[in-house]
Amino acid sequence: MIIEFITVALAVFLVTVILEKLIIPILQSHKVGQRILEIGPRWHKNKAGTPTMGGICFIMAILVIMVIVAIISAIKGKNDELISLALALGLAVFNGMIGFFDDYTKLIKKQNEGFTAKQKIVLQSLAAILYLAAMSLTDNINTALHIPFTSVSLELGWFYYVFAFVLIIGFVNSVNLTDGIDGLASSVTLVVGLFFGVVALIANDVALMLIGAALVGATAGFLVYNFYPARVFMGDTGSLFLGGLVVGATFVLDEPMIIFLVGIIYLIEAASDIIQVGVFKLSGRKIRVFKMAPIHHHFEKCGWSEIKIVIVFSLVTLLFCVAAFFGI
């Protein structure tokens, strides 16, 4: 299965690189460029006009390679083991579509707001509900929740679906928040993909192995153009897709709690944003906990370079992924 992992990851990587090479000039010619918020860091102004929606390329790459894998598996009569993979991809694609229309709306309106927060949450809720329903109908969900680092599993019954629903929406949006500087979301998710790949190889889990390979290949291929200084951004299209695929992978593994470890950076990014907004409003708009949120912007304002932030955050992710490995 190691050869299969490397083959799929390399295939997704190559297709992503090729598609980005072809699509970036098209995005530039159509002026599909990122607009920078006035409240953002002033040094981000030079990023204005950088092509966005580049996530379309690695989404297409993953889907093309996964279709080929499915065809080969069908010929071998092994398609049953790919059901959970297909459902995780469905969750990711649904969220990616939400991001695509959000990005498209921003570009048409020439402003940094697409769907309203309520509209996005409603659509993401629908995606989560459909995913959980499909997982239940295909007997690919276990309502006993394993607690990492213990042999304890709590049977939650119907409440498991409530927990899973909140987890999906929360972490999909957390990955979206992490995509704020060049290469950050891609690099962190690359490490997370490697984690799933290693666990899958040890557990001999084909579906999880393919998700891990897809994440590694897609993010590595995208980093060719997204690492500082970025030549393209993934947009909400890419970040929401990645969020859906990462959280979907935890359900394929049947270890949803593990995302609090492997996704520690996503969690910190989201928490910093919630804390910043909450304290600011409760203090009558007088107190800010961070110089700017999400937290990667705080470190920027502390003088850290984008490259340093990406390296440190990726190393933190790696350390927590190692811990998570022993917690399964």
C-alpha positions as a printed NumPy array, in Angstrom:
array([[  0.   ,   0.   ,   0.   ],
       [  3.024,   2.282,   0.382],
       [  3.52 ,   2.191,  -3.38 ],
       [ -0.155,   3.023,  -3.908],
       [  0.116,   5.95 ,  -1.483],
       [  3.177,   7.371,  -3.243],
       [  1.635,   6.805,  -6.687],
       [ -1.635,   8.583,  -5.83 ],
       [  0.117,  11.443,  -4.006],
       [  2.518,  11.954,  -6.906],
       [ -0.301,  11.805,  -9.465],
       [ -2.375,  14.404,  -7.591],
       [  0.758,  16.55 ,  -7.16 ],
       [  1.598,  16.508, -10.867],
       [ -1.962,  17.175, -12.033],
       [ -2.269,  20.047,  -9.535],
       [  0.991,  21.632, -10.712],
       [ -0.002,  21.307, -14.363],
       [ -3.503,  22.716, -13.815],
       [ -2.18 ,  25.653, -11.766],
       [  0.331,  26.391, -14.538],
       [ -2.525,  26.513, -17.051],
       [ -5.152,  28.283, -14.953],
       [ -3.137,  31.035, -13.231],
       [ -2.686,  33.011, -16.496],
       [ -6.412,  32.61 , -17.192],
       [ -7.301,  33.937, -13.735],
       [ -4.902,  36.849, -14.289],
       [ -6.375,  37.695, -17.686],
       [ -9.875,  37.754, -16.211],
       [ -8.648,  39.858, -13.286],
       [ -9.754,  37.216, -10.784],
       [ -7.56 ,  38.789,  -8.126],
       [ -7.68 ,  38.952,  -4.349],
       [ -8.993,  42.141,  -2.787],
       [ -7.38 ,  43.128,   0.512],
       [ -9.499,  44.344,   3.424],
       [ -8.75 ,  47.855,   4.667],
       [ -8.542,  46.513,   8.222],
       [ -5.92 ,  43.957,   7.221],
       [ -2.151,  44.303,   7.725],
       [ -0.867,  47.19 ,   5.63 ],
       [  1.961,  45.048,   4.233],
       [ -0.633,  42.774,   2.632],
       [ -1.564,  45.547,   0.212],
       [  1.045,  44.297,  -2.243],
       [ -0.902,  41.026,  -2.435],
       [ -3.853,  42.791,  -4.034],
       [ -4.551,  41.408,  -7.487],
       [ -2.893,  38.026,  -6.829],
       [ -5.074,  35.405,  -8.55 ],
       [ -7.417,  33.58 ,  -6.193],
       [ -9.733,  30.555,  -6.465],
       [ -6.639,  28.453,  -7.206],
       [ -8.14 ,  25.741,  -5.034],
       [-10.165,  24.713,  -8.072],
       [ -7.025,  23.11 ,  -9.475],
       [ -6.261,  20.734,  -6.623],
       [ -9.96 ,  19.905,  -6.277],
       [-10.041,  18.899,  -9.954],
       [ -6.776,  16.986,  -9.567],
       [ -8.085,  14.992,  -6.6  ],
       [-11.396,  14.197,  -8.306],
       [ -9.737,  13.096, -11.548],
       [ -7.293,  10.786,  -9.782],
       [ -9.98 ,   9.424,  -7.448],
       [-12.219,   8.586, -10.427],
       [ -9.333,   6.662, -11.981],
       [ -8.743,   4.849,  -8.679],
       [-12.461,   4.021,  -8.443],
       [-12.454,   2.578, -11.961],
       [ -9.438,   0.411, -11.183],
       [-11.043,  -0.707,  -7.902],
       [-14.291,  -1.559,  -9.728],
       [-12.378,  -3.734, -12.155],
       [-10.822,  -5.533,  -9.167],
       [-14.216,  -5.745,  -7.441],
       [-13.1  ,  -3.706,  -4.427],
       [-15.355,  -0.658,  -4.635],
       [-17.068,  -1.369,  -1.294],
       [-14.007,  -0.211,   0.633],
       [-14.206,   3.196,  -1.074],
       [-17.698,   4.157,   0.12 ],
       [-16.422,   6.146,   3.108],
       [-13.889,   7.845,   0.809],
       [-16.646,   8.847,  -1.61 ],
       [-18.741,  10.299,   1.218],
       [-15.79 ,  12.287,   2.615],
       [-15.119,  13.636,  -0.873],
       [-18.793,  14.533,  -1.153],
       [-18.58 ,  16.562,   2.063],
       [-15.422,  18.273,   0.811],
       [-16.857,  19.052,  -2.626],
       [-20.101,  20.429,  -1.161],
       [-18.094,  22.79 ,   1.035],
       [-15.807,  23.611,  -1.87 ],
       [-18.862,  24.598,  -3.922],
       [-20.006,  26.894,  -1.114],
       [-16.555,  28.465,  -1.174],
       [-16.594,  28.741,  -4.965],
       [-19.859,  30.652,  -5.071],
       [-18.679,  32.775,  -2.157],
       [-15.465,  33.637,  -4.027],
       [-17.399,  34.237,  -7.243],
       [-19.802,  36.586,  -5.466],
       [-16.913,  38.548,  -3.983],
       [-15.335,  38.984,  -7.393],
       [-18.571,  40.019,  -9.1  ],
       [-19.406,  42.527,  -6.352],
       [-15.769,  43.666,  -6.175],
       [-15.755,  43.414,  -2.391],
       [-14.464,  41.042,   0.284],
       [-17.872,  39.729,   1.301],
       [-19.698,  36.993,  -0.573],
       [-22.354,  34.961,   1.233],
       [-23.548,  36.384,   4.528],
       [-22.462,  34.44 ,   7.612],
       [-26.   ,  33.074,   8.029],
       [-26.203,  31.931,   4.405],
       [-22.868,  30.151,   4.659],
       [-23.775,  28.417,   7.922],
       [-27.106,  27.237,   6.504],
       [-25.375,  25.723,   3.465],
       [-22.618,  24.178,   5.567],
       [-25.248,  22.749,   7.91 ],
       [-26.972,  21.137,   4.946],
       [-23.647,  19.646,   3.828],
       [-22.98 ,  18.247,   7.315],
       [-26.504,  16.805,   7.669],
       [-26.382,  15.108,   4.271],
       [-22.935,  13.694,   5.022],
       [-23.933,  12.283,   8.406],
       [-27.166,  10.878,   6.99 ],
       [-25.259,   9.154,   4.174],
       [-22.687,   7.795,   6.631],
       [-25.48 ,   6.391,   8.787],
       [-27.41 ,   4.86 ,   5.875],
       [-24.274,   3.111,   4.612],
       [-23.315,   1.878,   8.11 ],
       [-20.088,   3.869,   8.048],
       [-20.581,   5.655,  11.345],
       [-20.028,   4.516,  14.916],
       [-21.869,   6.379,  17.68 ],
       [-19.364,   5.197,  20.299],
       [-16.873,   8.038,  20.707],
       [-13.325,   6.965,  21.531],
       [-11.402,   9.201,  23.923],
       [ -7.757,   9.571,  22.765],
       [ -5.024,   8.116,  25.028],
       [ -7.556,   5.899,  26.776],
       [ -9.393,   2.644,  26.131],
       [-12.652,   4.452,  26.904],
       [-15.421,   4.754,  24.324],
       [-18.577,   6.647,  25.2  ],
       [-21.789,   5.468,  23.558],
       [-23.51 ,   8.75 ,  22.69 ],
       [-26.405,   7.428,  20.648],
       [-28.258,  10.184,  18.802],
       [-26.19 ,  12.861,  20.573],
       [-23.19 ,  11.645,  18.558],
       [-24.758,  13.235,  15.483],
       [-25.102,  16.569,  17.279],
       [-21.45 ,  16.392,  18.298],
       [-20.389,  15.405,  14.771],
       [-22.491,  18.183,  13.219],
       [-20.852,  20.875,  15.368],
       [-17.401,  19.369,  14.821],
       [-17.763,  19.385,  11.038],
       [-18.94 ,  22.967,  10.753],
       [-16.452,  24.197,  13.328],
       [-13.365,  22.673,  11.76 ],
       [-14.33 ,  23.373,   8.154],
       [-14.474,  27.056,   9.043],
       [-11.318,  26.798,  11.144],
       [ -9.329,  25.659,   8.104],
       [-10.824,  28.604,   6.227],
       [ -9.543,  30.999,   8.926],
       [ -6.08 ,  29.409,   8.767],
       [ -5.784,  30.386,   5.107],
       [ -4.596,  33.935,   5.816],
       [ -0.951,  34.113,   4.767],
       [  1.104,  32.574,   1.966],
       [  1.431,  28.808,   2.3  ],
       [  0.004,  28.479,   5.822],
       [ -3.137,  26.408,   5.276],
       [ -1.374,  24.356,   2.594],
       [  1.65 ,  23.543,   4.766],
       [ -0.345,  22.682,   7.897],
       [ -2.729,  20.497,   5.897],
       [  0.204,  18.771,   4.181],
       [  1.423,  17.625,   7.61 ],
       [ -2.102,  16.511,   8.551],
       [ -2.328,  14.553,   5.291],
       [  0.94 ,  12.786,   6.093],
       [ -0.46 ,  11.839,   9.492],
       [ -3.535,  10.221,   7.945],
       [ -1.343,   8.487,   5.396],
       [  0.949,   6.946,   8.02 ],
       [ -1.967,   5.822,  10.189],
       [ -3.729,   4.328,   7.156],
       [ -0.654,   2.384,   6.09 ],
       [ -0.289,   0.874,   9.552],
       [ -4.026,   0.111,   9.836],
       [ -4.227,  -1.075,   6.219],
       [ -7.137,   1.324,   5.624],
       [ -7.452,   1.937,   1.877],
       [ -9.996,   4.772,   2.046],
       [ -7.982,   6.717,   4.625],
       [ -4.769,   6.065,   2.7  ],
       [ -6.286,   7.613,  -0.418],
       [ -7.47 ,  10.677,   1.509],
       [ -4.021,  11.115,   3.029],
       [ -2.362,  10.749,  -0.373],
       [ -4.812,  13.202,  -1.922],
       [ -4.167,  15.799,   0.794],
       [ -0.395,  15.421,   0.516],
       [ -0.331,  15.586,  -3.275],
       [ -2.788,  18.475,  -3.508],
       [ -1.181,  20.694,  -0.877],
       [  2.376,  19.968,  -2.032],
       [  1.397,  20.751,  -5.622],
       [ -0.377,  23.933,  -4.574],
       [  2.595,  25.053,  -2.467],
       [  4.68 ,  25.22 ,  -5.65 ],
       [  2.675,  28.358,  -6.433],
       [  1.384,  29.325,  -2.993],
       [  4.552,  29.388,  -0.885],
       [  5.81 ,  32.903,  -0.096],
       [  5.619,  34.988,  -2.189],
       [  2.37 ,  33.421,  -3.378],
       [  1.505,  33.492,  -7.056],
       [ -2.001,  32.229,  -6.365],
       [ -4.379,  31.866,  -3.402],
       [ -6.731,  28.92 ,  -2.87 ],
       [ -9.662,  31.139,  -1.87 ],
       [-12.636,  29.878,   0.12 ],
       [-13.042,  27.364,  -2.705],
       [ -9.904,  25.532,  -1.653],
       [ -9.874,  26.113,   2.102],
       [-13.461,  24.939,   2.666],
       [-12.795,  21.886,   0.484],
       [ -9.69 ,  21.014,   2.492],
       [-11.605,  21.552,   5.725],
       [-14.292,  19.137,   4.592],
       [-11.771,  16.499,   3.536],
       [ -9.723,  16.757,   6.742],
       [-12.722,  16.45 ,   9.05 ],
       [-14.151,  13.71 ,   6.836],
       [-10.899,  11.777,   7.253],
       [-11.383,  11.668,  11.036],
       [-14.738,   9.928,  10.557],
       [-13.222,   7.493,   8.061],
       [-10.648,   6.725,  10.766],
       [-13.506,   6.544,  13.305],
       [-11.524,   8.875,  15.565],
       [-13.243,  12.279,  15.305],
       [-11.774,  13.47 ,  18.63 ],
       [ -8.281,  13.173,  17.166],
       [ -8.886,  16.31 ,  15.107],
       [ -8.403,  18.365,  18.268],
       [ -4.78 ,  17.221,  18.172],
       [ -3.887,  16.981,  14.475],
       [ -5.92 ,  20.12 ,  13.804],
       [ -4.492,  22.075,  16.743],
       [ -3.49 ,  25.015,  14.533],
       [ -6.956,  25.177,  12.977],
       [ -8.4  ,  25.141,  16.49 ],
       [ -6.079,  27.89 ,  17.753],
       [ -6.81 ,  30.049,  14.711],
       [-10.56 ,  29.784,  15.266],
       [-10.3  ,  30.242,  19.036],
       [ -8.17 ,  33.372,  18.639],
       [-10.772,  34.885,  16.336],
       [-13.65 ,  34.042,  18.695],
       [-11.776,  35.369,  21.732],
       [-10.79 ,  38.567,  19.936],
       [-14.325,  39.353,  18.784],
       [-15.945,  38.28 ,  22.059],
       [-13.679,  40.31 ,  24.353],
       [-13.801,  43.309,  22.023],
       [-17.595,  43.386,  22.09 ],
       [-17.936,  42.64 ,  25.813],
       [-15.473,  45.426,  26.67 ],
       [-17.457,  47.987,  24.708],
       [-14.996,  47.857,  21.801],
       [-12.059,  48.862,  24.032],
       [ -9.985,  45.708,  24.629],
       [ -8.198,  43.539,  22.081],
       [ -6.513,  40.371,  23.365],
       [ -4.393,  40.025,  20.236],
       [ -2.824,  42.702,  18.058],
       [ -4.917,  41.207,  15.26 ],
       [ -6.866,  38.002,  14.724],
       [ -6.717,  35.248,  13.601],
       [ -3.517,  34.609,  15.504],
       [ -1.178,  34.372,  12.495],
       [ -1.777,  38.092,  11.974],
       [ -0.886,  38.709,  15.636],
       [  2.52 ,  37.137,  15.044],
       [  2.932,  39.163,  11.861],
       [  2.389,  42.331,  13.876],
       [  4.942,  41.026,  16.392],
       [  7.509,  41.074,  13.596],
       [  7.441,  37.44 ,  12.464],
       [  7.856,  36.852,   8.731],
       [  5.251,  34.813,   6.881],
       [  7.815,  32.082,   6.274],
       [  8.652,  31.854,   9.985],
       [  4.964,  31.604,  10.901],
       [  4.401,  28.837,   8.353],
       [  7.421,  26.856,   9.561],
       [  6.58 ,  27.195,  13.27 ],
       [  2.881,  26.414,  12.805],
       [  3.744,  23.388,  10.652],
       [  6.209,  22.108,  13.259],
       [  3.583,  22.526,  15.991],
       [  1.171,  20.53 ,  13.82 ],
       [  3.805,  17.838,  13.334],
       [  4.422,  17.531,  17.072],
       [  0.708,  17.214,  17.813],
       [  0.304,  14.691,  14.993],
       [  3.025,  12.547,  16.601],
       [  1.164,  12.827,  19.924],
       [ -2.113,  11.951,  18.185],
       [ -0.528,   8.84 ,  16.703],
       [  0.011,   7.483,  20.205],
       [ -3.433,   8.596,  21.298],
       [ -5.399,   6.529,  18.804]])
